[in-house]
Amino acid sequence: MSLQIYNTLTRKKEEFVPIEPGRVKMYVCGPTVYDFLHIGNFFGAIFFNLVRNWLERSGFKVDFVYNYTDVDDKIINRAKKDNRPANEIADTYIAEFEKDFRALGLKKHTHNPRVTQYIPQIIAFIEDLVKAGKAYASNGDVYYAVSNFNGYGKLSNKNLDELVAGARVDINEQKRHVADFALWKAAKPGEPSWPSPWGDGRPGWHIECSCMAASLLGETVDIHGGGLDLIFPHHENEIAQSEGRTGKLFVRYWMHNNMLVFSNQKMSKSLGNVRTGRSFMQEYNPETLKFMILSSHYRSHVDFSPGQVERAISGLARFYSSLSLADKLKKSGLPLAPLLSPFEEAIKKADDKIEQSLNDDFNTPEAMAALYEVMRVFNSLCRTPGKAKPEQQAIGEVYFSWLRRQGEMMALFQEEPHSFLRSLDDMILQRKKLDRERIDGIVAERSRARLEKNYARSDELRAELTKMGVLVQDSPEGSFWEVDKSQL
């Protein structure tokens, strides 16, 4: 099955055919860097990392541009509030975002351009639009004349009459049409500015992405991505600018990820549920954020309700628990044995399912279901009492490398399993106000009771641990425990 992508422009799935065989040019709108990014800003970073990885696994060379908006009203307002230069604010929060990006284990982009690095190109771009009759200067500002672009509204499915009727902006006498938007803003005292043919000023938001995409990828881009909230006006205006300048198609495939919700409520300051990605990752771990986002289809809402967070932790724990067991098995030093056919069949079936799912508009929930099924088969064959068998070692080796490889595409399951499980346990124990040393003591006492064949006392202690939400596993090497995450 060839790759099918839902194109926001045509509102249907289409077979993906790049402009240049074997190469994909992809642009995704990055953050405006005036603060720590809220949790929703990481949706695109995580999802489009998967898109890029799958394209590369499918044999394409991907040029991936992910920009930083480092001059903007929000940055200027934050600079005034903090009494710091605007460029210092931008530098600070680019560094903080990149710290979070590394914590997520995402693959570096091909380019991370900053707007301020492209001011000459932006000015030249605007000059071309003015010469083409698509833009006009007015008292130091320059506006795009939407009435002069026939295709305006084709991405968002809006028309100019609707935009006029629904306008919620103050009348600006400098603009010829209420929907005209700024390409260049005249300088104001105390704000960053650059010289231009229209006087000192700075770029408007929309022109920045059009210019950086054209400069780094050319006049037509294969894939342009971003959040659903960017369709209008940002991406609509990008089309008008880019196609108004070149007369060529700007983007072949528009991809938009949906939004995060909290118990079916959108994030908003008025509801008090705005949360930074940094704070979420510090509380729950970066793996949890990635697992939650990729467990839902990118065009559906991702619910970050407490119950969904707990289910994600439980799912992660099951995968890492299986990885931990596989790691022990592959290190057990048993004689070589052939791989059991039921496990071989499970792997082959899952590989086919993952390929089919990701080629169907990046259907990550179906791909994740295939991972769960292989984990189920692995557990049924390898979570058995007594000493490990040679065939279990063979399964452990294959499963460990297979899940690592499939997880790498999603930036999941790359942590050292034993230490990751311990960190999950510590997080849950802290929330349950339970003490690790006390649990260790009870498990040790139970082991002594078993050695003394005091099975009544052993059963009492197991029941006490179960009540605390702790699972004990006995093996020839001793007794081991972990928090029962199936009850989260």
Kinemage of the C-alpha trace (Angstrom):
@kinemage 1
@onewidth
@group {chain A} dominant
@subgroup {mainchain}
@vectorlist {calphas} color= white
{ca met a 1} P 0.000 0.000 0.000
{ca ser a 2} L 1.376 3.402 -0.950
{ca leu a 3} L 1.341 6.254 1.540
{ca gln a 4} L -1.997 8.068 1.764
{ca ile a 5} L -2.173 11.518 3.386
{ca tyr a 6} L -5.286 13.477 4.317
{ca asn a 7} L -4.860 16.824 2.548
{ca thr a 8} L -6.594 19.690 4.357
{ca leu a 9} L -6.760 21.601 1.065
{ca thr a 10} L -8.749 18.941 -0.815
{ca arg a 11} L -10.419 17.483 2.304
{ca lys a 12} L -9.639 13.911 1.305
{ca lys a 13} L -6.899 11.300 1.477
{ca glu a 14} L -4.508 11.353 -1.458
{ca glu a 15} L -1.627 9.173 -2.557
{ca phe a 16} L 1.632 10.847 -1.595
{ca val a 17} L 3.786 11.630 -4.624
{ca pro a 18} L 6.678 14.029 -3.956
{ca ile a 19} L 7.755 16.716 -6.402
{ca glu a 20} L 11.181 15.137 -6.759
{ca pro a 21} L 11.402 11.329 -6.666
{ca gly a 22} L 13.061 10.089 -3.495
{ca arg a 23} L 13.089 13.481 -1.766
{ca val a 24} L 10.535 15.153 0.516
{ca lys a 25} L 10.509 18.867 1.336
{ca met a 26} L 8.616 19.406 4.590
{ca tyr a 27} L 7.914 22.620 6.505
{ca val a 28} L 6.248 22.692 9.931
{ca cys a 29} L 5.434 25.876 11.822
{ca gly a 30} L 7.482 26.037 14.999
{ca pro a 31} L 6.976 28.039 18.188
{ca thr a 32} L 6.858 31.740 18.943
{ca val a 33} L 9.516 31.874 21.647
{ca tyr a 34} L 8.343 34.163 24.452
{ca asp a 35} L 7.786 31.621 27.259
{ca phe a 36} L 7.973 27.929 28.061
{ca leu a 37} L 5.840 26.118 25.499
{ca his a 38} L 2.461 24.916 26.681
{ca ile a 39} L 1.776 21.231 26.360
{ca gly a 40} L -0.234 21.578 23.135
{ca asn a 41} L 2.750 23.096 21.328
{ca phe a 42} L 4.501 19.739 21.571
{ca phe a 43} L 1.789 17.890 19.615
{ca gly a 44} L 3.241 18.958 16.261
{ca ala a 45} L 6.850 18.442 17.328
{ca ile a 46} L 6.118 14.843 18.398
{ca phe a 47} L 3.772 13.885 15.570
{ca phe a 48} L 5.773 15.353 12.689
{ca asn a 49} L 8.888 13.676 14.087
{ca leu a 50} L 7.062 10.391 13.417
{ca val a 51} L 6.055 11.585 9.923
{ca arg a 52} L 9.660 12.379 9.095
{ca asn a 53} L 10.904 9.064 10.512
{ca trp a 54} L 8.333 7.031 8.583
{ca leu a 55} L 9.148 8.845 5.340
{ca glu a 56} L 12.830 8.097 5.874
{ca arg a 57} L 12.110 4.456 6.689
{ca ser a 58} L 10.090 4.339 3.471
{ca gly a 59} L 13.201 5.343 1.538
{ca phe a 60} L 12.831 9.113 1.179
{ca lys a 61} L 15.446 11.744 1.942
{ca val a 62} L 13.628 14.370 4.015
{ca asp a 63} L 14.525 18.053 4.242
{ca phe a 64} L 12.660 19.116 7.390
{ca val a 65} L 12.351 22.804 8.255
{ca tyr a 66} L 10.972 23.752 11.689
{ca asn a 67} L 11.193 27.475 12.354
{ca tyr a 68} L 11.436 29.772 15.354
{ca thr a 69} L 9.435 32.992 15.360
{ca asp a 70} L 11.846 35.224 17.265
{ca val a 71} L 10.267 38.641 16.588
{ca asp a 72} L 6.591 39.075 17.412
{ca asp a 73} L 4.155 41.128 19.519
{ca lys a 74} L 4.176 38.466 22.261
{ca ile a 75} L 7.967 38.543 22.487
{ca ile a 76} L 7.986 42.358 22.556
{ca asn a 77} L 5.341 42.440 25.310
{ca arg a 78} L 7.285 39.881 27.378
{ca ala a 79} L 10.460 41.937 26.906
{ca lys a 80} L 8.694 45.049 28.196
{ca lys a 81} L 7.253 43.128 31.142
{ca asp a 82} L 10.648 41.644 32.103
{ca asn a 83} L 12.594 44.795 31.207
{ca arg a 84} L 14.913 42.773 28.955
{ca pro a 85} L 15.830 43.043 25.254
{ca ala a 86} L 13.470 41.167 22.939
{ca asn a 87} L 16.311 39.157 21.382
{ca glu a 88} L 17.358 37.995 24.856
{ca ile a 89} L 13.813 36.760 25.543
{ca ala a 90} L 13.835 34.847 22.251
{ca asp a 91} L 17.283 33.334 22.885
{ca thr a 92} L 16.242 32.238 26.377
{ca tyr a 93} L 13.112 30.402 25.283
{ca ile a 94} L 14.668 28.857 22.181
{ca ala a 95} L 17.247 27.324 24.534
{ca glu a 96} L 14.474 26.130 26.889
{ca phe a 97} L 12.502 24.591 24.029
{ca glu a 98} L 15.575 22.808 22.725
{ca lys a 99} L 16.184 21.432 26.209
{ca asp a 100} L 12.646 19.994 26.208
{ca phe a 101} L 13.139 18.726 22.644
{ca arg a 102} L 16.239 16.787 23.719
{ca ala a 103} L 14.396 15.394 26.751
{ca leu a 104} L 11.760 14.037 24.355
{ca gly a 105} L 14.446 12.278 22.337
{ca leu a 106} L 13.211 13.704 19.039
{ca lys a 107} L 15.409 13.748 15.942
{ca lys a 108} L 17.024 17.060 15.014
{ca his a 109} L 15.446 18.923 12.104
{ca thr a 110} L 17.374 19.679 8.950
{ca his a 111} L 16.956 23.418 9.532
{ca asn a 112} L 15.744 25.568 12.443
{ca pro a 113} L 15.659 29.047 10.883
{ca arg a 114} L 14.948 32.170 12.911
{ca val a 115} L 12.941 35.006 11.425
{ca thr a 116} L 15.610 37.565 12.279
{ca gln a 117} L 18.090 35.652 10.086
{ca tyr a 118} L 15.894 36.252 7.023
{ca ile a 119} L 15.040 39.957 7.141
{ca pro a 120} L 16.699 40.802 3.754
{ca gln a 121} L 14.880 37.893 2.083
{ca ile a 122} L 11.577 38.946 3.671
{ca ile a 123} L 11.973 42.512 2.393
{ca ala a 124} L 12.761 41.217 -1.119
{ca phe a 125} L 9.717 38.908 -0.949
{ca ile a 126} L 7.451 41.834 -0.002
{ca glu a 127} L 8.925 43.998 -2.783
{ca asp a 128} L 7.997 41.280 -5.296
{ca leu a 129} L 4.406 41.275 -3.981
{ca val a 130} L 4.156 45.065 -4.246
{ca lys a 131} L 5.496 44.978 -7.827
{ca ala a 132} L 2.996 42.234 -8.697
{ca gly a 133} L 0.099 44.363 -7.430
{ca lys a 134} L -0.636 41.930 -4.598
{ca ala a 135} L 0.436 44.307 -1.821
{ca tyr a 136} L 0.426 48.029 -1.082
{ca ala a 137} L 2.235 50.402 1.253
{ca ser a 138} L 0.364 52.675 3.650
{ca asn a 139} L 2.111 55.059 6.076
{ca gly a 140} L 5.110 52.787 6.623
{ca asp a 141} L 3.051 49.582 6.791
{ca val a 142} L 2.657 47.150 3.904
{ca tyr a 143} L -0.536 45.095 3.495
{ca tyr a 144} L -1.460 42.129 1.357
{ca ala a 145} L -4.499 42.898 -0.815
{ca val a 146} L -6.609 39.769 -0.451
{ca ser a 147} L -9.050 40.980 -3.098
{ca asn a 148} L -6.243 40.666 -5.658
{ca phe a 149} L -5.748 36.953 -5.014
{ca asn a 150} L -8.495 34.797 -6.532
{ca gly a 151} L -7.845 31.729 -4.416
{ca tyr a 152} L -8.112 33.402 -1.020
{ca gly a 153} L -10.019 31.184 1.423
{ca lys a 154} L -9.488 27.875 -0.390
{ca leu a 155} L -7.681 26.190 2.527
{ca ser a 156} L -10.039 27.321 5.286
{ca asn a 157} L -13.121 27.172 3.064
{ca lys a 158} L -13.938 30.816 3.815
{ca asn a 159} L -14.918 33.552 1.385
{ca leu a 160} L -14.328 37.286 1.615
{ca asp a 161} L -18.000 38.099 2.222
{ca glu a 162} L -18.006 35.836 5.288
{ca leu a 163} L -14.779 37.416 6.505
{ca val a 164} L -16.277 40.903 6.261
{ca ala a 165} L -19.498 39.814 7.995
{ca gly a 166} L -17.597 38.026 10.763
{ca ala a 167} L -14.868 40.609 11.235
{ca arg a 168} L -14.128 41.265 14.897
{ca val a 169} L -11.442 43.872 14.328
{ca asp a 170} L -11.385 47.616 14.653
{ca ile a 171} L -11.726 49.430 11.368
{ca asn a 172} L -8.276 50.297 10.101
{ca glu a 173} L -8.465 53.196 7.676
{ca gln a 174} L -5.028 52.320 6.306
{ca lys a 175} L -6.333 49.012 4.947
{ca arg a 176} L -8.344 48.754 1.733
{ca his a 177} L -10.203 45.632 2.892
{ca val a 178} L -10.970 44.377 6.372
{ca ala a 179} L -9.244 41.054 5.593
{ca asp a 180} L -6.014 42.615 4.295
{ca phe a 181} L -3.126 41.610 6.529
{ca ala a 182} L 0.226 43.145 7.417
{ca leu a 183} L 3.380 42.091 5.615
{ca trp a 184} L 5.505 44.853 7.152
{ca lys a 185} L 4.797 46.870 10.299
{ca ala a 186} L 6.139 50.386 10.756
{ca ala a 187} L 8.522 50.777 13.672
{ca lys a 188} L 7.233 51.832 17.074
{ca pro a 189} L 9.402 53.352 19.806
{ca gly a 190} L 11.332 50.770 21.795
{ca glu a 191} L 10.547 47.869 19.438
{ca pro a 192} L 13.003 45.898 17.259
{ca ser a 193} L 13.155 47.270 13.722
{ca trp a 194} L 15.110 47.056 10.483
{ca pro a 195} L 15.471 49.519 7.566
{ca ser a 196} L 13.306 48.848 4.516
{ca pro a 197} L 12.039 50.674 1.375
{ca trp a 198} L 8.942 51.637 3.411
{ca gly a 199} L 10.839 52.879 6.426
{ca asp a 200} L 12.094 51.170 9.561
{ca gly a 201} L 9.899 48.337 10.740
{ca arg a 202} L 9.572 44.595 11.220
{ca pro a 203} L 7.879 41.703 9.401
{ca gly a 204} L 4.303 40.600 9.910
{ca trp a 205} L 3.848 37.072 11.211
{ca his a 206} L 2.560 35.350 8.065
{ca ile a 207} L 5.245 36.525 5.643
{ca glu a 208} L 7.950 34.986 7.795
{ca cys a 209} L 7.015 31.352 7.129
{ca ser a 210} L 6.427 31.936 3.412
{ca cys a 211} L 9.881 33.425 3.093
{ca met a 212} L 11.746 30.814 5.122
{ca ala a 213} L 9.999 27.976 3.276
{ca ala a 214} L 10.875 29.491 -0.107
{ca ser a 215} L 14.466 30.237 0.907
{ca leu a 216} L 15.196 26.742 2.232
{ca leu a 217} L 12.892 24.461 0.229
{ca gly a 218} L 11.977 26.310 -2.959
{ca glu a 219} L 8.772 27.704 -4.414
{ca thr a 220} L 6.708 24.518 -3.895
{ca val a 221} L 6.801 22.375 -0.748
{ca asp a 222} L 5.708 18.748 -0.545
{ca ile a 223} L 4.264 18.800 2.996
{ca his a 224} L 3.375 21.776 5.177
{ca gly a 225} L 2.251 20.969 8.695
{ca gly a 226} L 1.006 22.666 11.815
{ca gly a 227} L -1.816 22.787 14.298
{ca leu a 228} L -5.466 22.988 13.277
{ca asp a 229} L -5.612 26.484 14.761
{ca leu a 230} L -3.141 27.711 12.115
{ca ile a 231} L -5.351 26.966 9.096
{ca phe a 232} L -6.839 30.446 9.313
{ca pro a 233} L -5.458 32.997 9.090
{ca his a 234} L -1.820 31.893 9.143
{ca his a 235} L -1.702 29.142 6.538
{ca glu a 236} L -4.374 30.785 4.391
{ca asn a 237} L -2.221 33.897 4.284
{ca glu a 238} L 0.908 31.893 3.529
{ca ile a 239} L -0.824 30.515 0.425
{ca ala a 240} L -1.891 33.994 -0.710
{ca gln a 241} L 1.622 35.390 -0.280
{ca ser a 242} L 3.534 32.508 -1.825
{ca glu a 243} L 1.219 31.814 -4.754
{ca gly a 244} L 0.620 35.528 -5.265
{ca arg a 245} L 4.361 35.946 -5.720
{ca thr a 246} L 5.175 32.912 -7.894
{ca gly a 247} L 1.907 31.936 -9.561
{ca lys a 248} L 2.774 28.345 -8.602
{ca leu a 249} L 1.230 25.891 -6.145
{ca phe a 250} L 2.774 26.570 -2.734
{ca val a 251} L 2.074 23.255 -0.951
{ca arg a 252} L 1.052 19.872 -2.337
{ca tyr a 253} L -0.117 18.306 0.958
{ca trp a 254} L -1.375 20.306 3.930
{ca met a 255} L -1.366 18.345 7.199
{ca his a 256} L -2.911 19.647 10.426
{ca asn a 257} L -2.812 17.991 13.821
{ca asn a 258} L -5.785 18.481 16.127
{ca met a 259} L -5.698 20.008 19.613
{ca leu a 260} L -5.182 18.758 23.154
{ca val a 261} L -8.108 18.894 25.553
{ca phe a 262} L -8.354 18.412 29.300
{ca ser a 263} L -11.423 16.369 30.208
{ca asn a 264} L -12.932 17.550 26.899
{ca gln a 265} L -12.184 21.215 27.626
{ca lys a 266} L -9.768 23.242 25.513
{ca met a 267} L -6.819 24.842 27.252
{ca ser a 268} L -7.488 28.445 28.166
{ca lys a 269} L -6.224 30.926 30.723
{ca ser a 270} L -9.798 31.670 31.821
{ca leu a 271} L -10.303 27.991 32.759
{ca gly a 272} L -6.922 27.883 34.468
{ca asn a 273} L -5.888 24.668 32.700
{ca val a 274} L -2.956 25.972 30.676
{ca arg a 275} L 0.027 23.788 31.402
{ca thr a 276} L 3.588 23.854 30.115
{ca gly a 277} L 5.137 20.821 28.507
{ca arg a 278} L 8.052 21.194 30.920
{ca ser a 279} L 5.855 20.843 34.015
{ca phe a 280} L 4.001 17.843 32.566
{ca met a 281} L 7.239 16.063 31.687
{ca gln a 282} L 8.710 16.764 35.102
{ca glu a 283} L 5.671 15.206 36.774
{ca tyr a 284} L 4.985 12.320 34.399
{ca asn a 285} L 8.118 11.822 32.233
{ca pro a 286} L 8.578 12.728 28.524
{ca glu a 287} L 7.675 9.155 27.491
{ca thr a 288} L 4.170 9.672 28.869
{ca leu a 289} L 3.644 12.800 26.751
{ca lys a 290} L 4.761 11.038 23.559
{ca phe a 291} L 2.781 7.892 24.352
{ca met a 292} L -0.427 9.854 24.901
{ca ile a 293} L -0.102 11.895 21.719
{ca leu a 294} L 0.740 8.933 19.494
{ca ser a 295} L -1.960 6.702 21.008
{ca ser a 296} L -4.556 8.932 19.326
{ca his a 297} L -4.925 9.735 15.640
{ca tyr a 298} L -3.345 13.085 14.855
{ca arg a 299} L -6.595 14.440 13.401
{ca ser a 300} L -8.549 13.657 16.586
{ca his a 301} L -8.495 15.378 19.971
{ca val a 302} L -6.021 14.064 22.538
{ca asp a 303} L -7.613 14.087 25.984
{ca phe a 304} L -5.220 14.792 28.845
{ca ser a 305} L -7.744 14.020 31.569
{ca pro a 306} L -6.308 12.394 34.729
{ca gly a 307} L -7.800 9.038 33.736
{ca gln a 308} L -6.159 9.133 30.303
{ca val a 309} L -2.802 10.037 31.845
{ca glu a 310} L -3.058 7.062 34.205
{ca arg a 311} L -3.959 4.739 31.321
{ca ala a 312} L -0.932 5.962 29.388
{ca ile a 313} L 1.339 5.290 32.364
{ca ser a 314} L -0.157 1.816 32.678
{ca gly a 315} L 0.422 1.106 28.970
{ca leu a 316} L 3.989 2.388 29.104
{ca ala a 317} L 4.694 0.299 32.164
{ca arg a 318} L 3.452 -2.849 30.435
{ca phe a 319} L 5.753 -2.248 27.471
{ca tyr a 320} L 8.763 -1.472 29.631
{ca ser a 321} L 8.039 -4.430 31.887
{ca ser a 322} L 8.110 -6.678 28.831
{ca leu a 323} L 11.353 -5.024 27.675
{ca ser a 324} L 12.848 -5.600 31.115
{ca leu a 325} L 11.964 -9.289 30.991
{ca ala a 326} L 13.281 -9.568 27.426
{ca asp a 327} L 16.531 -7.927 28.525
{ca lys a 328} L 16.959 -10.513 31.304
{ca leu a 329} L 16.174 -13.371 28.939
{ca lys a 330} L 18.614 -12.290 26.247
{ca lys a 331} L 21.371 -12.056 28.882
{ca ser a 332} L 20.629 -15.467 30.416
{ca gly a 333} L 23.469 -17.239 28.552
{ca leu a 334} L 21.424 -20.282 27.530
{ca pro a 335} L 22.234 -22.443 24.483
{ca leu a 336} L 21.017 -21.152 21.141
{ca ala a 337} L 17.523 -22.265 20.202
{ca pro a 338} L 15.294 -21.660 17.168
{ca leu a 339} L 12.623 -18.992 17.419
{ca leu a 340} L 9.159 -20.390 18.141
{ca ser a 341} L 6.884 -20.157 15.107
{ca pro a 342} L 3.972 -18.480 16.984
{ca phe a 343} L 6.267 -15.578 17.842
{ca glu a 344} L 7.698 -15.381 14.307
{ca glu a 345} L 4.149 -15.198 12.975
{ca ala a 346} L 3.201 -12.483 15.469
{ca ile a 347} L 6.177 -10.337 14.434
{ca lys a 348} L 5.461 -10.706 10.705
{ca lys a 349} L 1.778 -9.908 11.166
{ca ala a 350} L 2.619 -6.834 13.270
{ca asp a 351} L 5.190 -5.547 10.767
{ca asp a 352} L 2.590 -5.740 8.013
{ca lys a 353} L -0.035 -4.070 10.208
{ca ile a 354} L 2.287 -1.216 11.212
{ca glu a 355} L 3.226 -0.542 7.594
{ca gln a 356} L -0.415 -0.617 6.526
{ca ser a 357} L -1.493 1.644 9.415
{ca leu a 358} L 1.177 4.303 8.986
{ca asn a 359} L 0.652 4.364 5.231
{ca asp a 360} L -3.026 5.045 5.959
{ca asp a 361} L -2.591 8.698 6.952
{ca phe a 362} L -0.297 7.878 9.876
{ca asn a 363} L -2.839 5.865 11.858
{ca thr a 364} L -0.769 5.560 15.026
{ca pro a 365} L -3.519 3.980 17.195
{ca glu a 366} L -3.641 0.993 14.811
{ca ala a 367} L 0.157 0.790 14.767
{ca met a 368} L 0.171 0.904 18.572
{ca ala a 369} L -2.413 -1.915 18.660
{ca ala a 370} L 0.013 -4.064 16.652
{ca leu a 371} L 2.729 -3.416 19.255
{ca tyr a 372} L 0.333 -4.427 22.042
{ca glu a 373} L -0.480 -7.688 20.254
{ca val a 374} L 3.185 -8.698 19.945
{ca met a 375} L 3.696 -7.803 23.608
{ca arg a 376} L 0.732 -10.040 24.514
{ca val a 377} L 2.219 -12.971 22.588
{ca phe a 378} L 5.657 -12.370 24.137
{ca asn a 379} L 4.194 -12.360 27.662
{ca ser a 380} L 2.191 -15.536 27.027
{ca leu a 381} L 5.334 -17.361 25.881
{ca cys a 382} L 7.867 -15.918 28.328
{ca arg a 383} L 6.120 -14.997 31.591
{ca thr a 384} L 6.167 -18.519 32.911
{ca pro a 385} L 7.212 -19.908 36.320
{ca gly a 386} L 10.560 -21.614 36.779
{ca lys a 387} L 13.867 -21.165 35.030
{ca ala a 388} L 14.149 -19.587 31.601
{ca lys a 389} L 14.263 -21.931 28.610
{ca pro a 390} L 16.549 -21.582 25.548
{ca glu a 391} L 13.608 -20.800 23.267
{ca gln a 392} L 12.557 -18.002 25.640
{ca gln a 393} L 16.019 -16.474 25.375
{ca ala a 394} L 15.674 -16.501 21.574
{ca ile a 395} L 12.276 -14.797 21.839
{ca gly a 396} L 13.670 -12.239 24.296
{ca glu a 397} L 16.497 -11.259 21.950
{ca val a 398} L 14.173 -10.798 18.953
{ca tyr a 399} L 11.458 -9.005 20.914
{ca phe a 400} L 13.869 -6.585 22.564
{ca ser a 401} L 15.468 -5.466 19.291
{ca trp a 402} L 12.121 -5.435 17.444
{ca leu a 403} L 10.302 -3.237 19.958
{ca arg a 404} L 13.300 -0.913 20.196
{ca arg a 405} L 13.366 -0.525 16.413
{ca gln a 406} L 9.630 0.109 16.068
{ca gly a 407} L 9.694 2.405 19.076
{ca glu a 408} L 12.599 4.419 17.652
{ca met a 409} L 10.316 5.585 14.860
{ca met a 410} L 7.948 7.040 17.484
{ca ala a 411} L 10.782 8.150 19.809
{ca leu a 412} L 9.398 5.642 22.350
{ca phe a 413} L 10.796 2.689 24.321
{ca gln a 414} L 14.432 3.818 24.078
{ca glu a 415} L 15.025 4.204 27.840
{ca glu a 416} L 16.912 1.580 29.865
{ca pro a 417} L 13.959 -0.576 30.942
{ca his a 418} L 14.951 -1.437 34.522
{ca ser a 419} L 15.713 2.141 35.545
{ca phe a 420} L 12.679 3.485 33.691
{ca leu a 421} L 10.354 1.091 35.508
{ca arg a 422} L 11.926 2.099 38.799
{ca ser a 423} L 11.339 5.784 37.981
{ca leu a 424} L 7.697 5.010 37.169
{ca asp a 425} L 7.358 3.146 40.458
{ca asp a 426} L 8.939 6.009 42.397
{ca met a 427} L 6.546 8.490 40.783
{ca ile a 428} L 3.515 6.371 41.708
{ca leu a 429} L 4.784 5.576 45.206
{ca gln a 430} L 5.229 9.278 45.881
{ca arg a 431} L 1.676 9.998 44.758
{ca lys a 432} L 0.357 7.110 46.913
{ca lys a 433} L 2.518 8.253 49.836
{ca leu a 434} L 4.187 4.847 50.027
{ca asp a 435} L 7.780 4.221 51.103
{ca arg a 436} L 10.132 2.076 48.980
{ca glu a 437} L 12.190 0.935 51.992
{ca arg a 438} L 9.059 -0.280 53.784
{ca ile a 439} L 8.018 -2.297 50.708
{ca asp a 440} L 11.540 -3.739 50.414
{ca gly a 441} L 11.278 -4.788 54.059
{ca ile a 442} L 7.934 -6.548 53.580
{ca val a 443} L 9.196 -8.353 50.450
{ca ala a 444} L 12.335 -9.462 52.327
{ca glu a 445} L 10.236 -10.709 55.271
{ca arg a 446} L 8.011 -12.637 52.856
{ca ser a 447} L 11.079 -14.244 51.257
{ca arg a 448} L 12.263 -15.410 54.711
{ca ala a 449} L 8.819 -16.791 55.452
{ca arg a 450} L 8.900 -18.768 52.193
{ca leu a 451} L 12.362 -20.143 53.007
{ca glu a 452} L 11.058 -21.214 56.439
{ca lys a 453} L 8.007 -22.722 54.689
{ca asn a 454} L 5.748 -20.455 56.731
{ca tyr a 455} L 3.308 -20.164 53.853
{ca ala a 456} L 0.509 -18.689 55.956
{ca arg a 457} L 2.727 -15.722 56.881
{ca ser a 458} L 3.947 -15.477 53.284
{ca asp a 459} L 0.345 -15.252 52.062
{ca glu a 460} L -0.477 -12.592 54.673
{ca leu a 461} L 2.450 -10.455 53.515
{ca arg a 462} L 1.513 -10.913 49.833
{ca ala a 463} L -2.030 -9.784 50.661
{ca glu a 464} L -0.620 -6.727 52.449
{ca leu a 465} L 1.474 -5.869 49.395
{ca thr a 466} L -1.486 -6.394 47.064
{ca lys a 467} L -3.557 -3.999 49.169
{ca met a 468} L -0.778 -1.428 48.744
{ca gly a 469} L -0.883 -1.954 44.949
{ca val a 470} L 2.404 -3.872 44.765
{ca leu a 471} L 2.985 -6.982 42.652
{ca val a 472} L 5.563 -9.603 43.684
{ca gln a 473} L 7.156 -12.009 41.226
{ca asp a 474} L 9.083 -15.023 42.498
{ca ser a 475} L 11.927 -16.491 40.452
{ca pro a 476} L 14.929 -18.777 41.042
{ca glu a 477} L 17.010 -15.604 41.460
{ca gly a 478} L 14.745 -14.261 44.202
{ca ser a 479} L 11.586 -12.184 44.629
{ca phe a 480} L 11.092 -8.926 42.755
{ca trp a 481} L 8.368 -6.322 43.078
{ca glu a 482} L 6.857 -3.465 41.117
{ca val a 483} L 3.829 -1.221 41.459
{ca asp a 484} L 0.693 -2.695 39.934
{ca lys a 485} L 0.049 -0.218 37.106
{ca ser a 486} L -2.935 -2.123 35.717
{ca gln a 487} L -5.002 -0.579 38.506
{ca leu a 488} L -4.101 3.040 37.677
